[in-house]
Amino acid sequence: MYAAISPAVLGYFRARGVDDAEALTQDVFVDVLPKLAGVTGGHSGLRTFIFSVAHARLVDHRRRAERTPHLAEYDPLNDERYAASAEDEVLGSLSGISDTLARLNEEQREVLVLRIVADLSIDQVAGIMDKSPGAIKQLQRRGLSALRELVTEKDHAAS
């Protein structure tokens, strides 16, 4: 019986747009099996009974689908509520800082990186760069002044 009628039931569910037609077909035959003894009308009556159960299953399936919320895939890049974390903002601004620092001369950039990023003293930077502490102070002052001008230019260009 299953081998003869299940392809037609499966086709019925597929034609009606059921996503998991195979599972619904199995459910129909699980429902029909205990009631086989009460079916009358021969082969025609059996087909009618099976398709009436299939129809009832289809209606149940659609009602359940209406009550089940639609699950949409979440894409954080398209989420309008997305707010960048502090880490994201800092990492994003690092490229701008690197670009601005690249516009300084090599010695000024090295002094500023060693003093600010590495948090070294003037004497330590002087020892690393093999310069006097006075020269390091002068490079730092000129570097900060140039950096201030570059940032001011960048801010005016952005507005």
Secondary structure, DSSP 4 states (H G I P E B T S, - for coil): -HHHHHHHHHHHHHHTT-TTHHHHHHHHHHHHGGGGGG--SHHHHHHHHHHHHHHHHHHHHHHHHHHSPP-PPP-GGG-TT----HHHHHHHHHHHHHHHHHTS-HHHHHHHIIIIIS---HHHHHHHHT--HHHHHHHHHHHHHHHHHHHHHHHHHH-
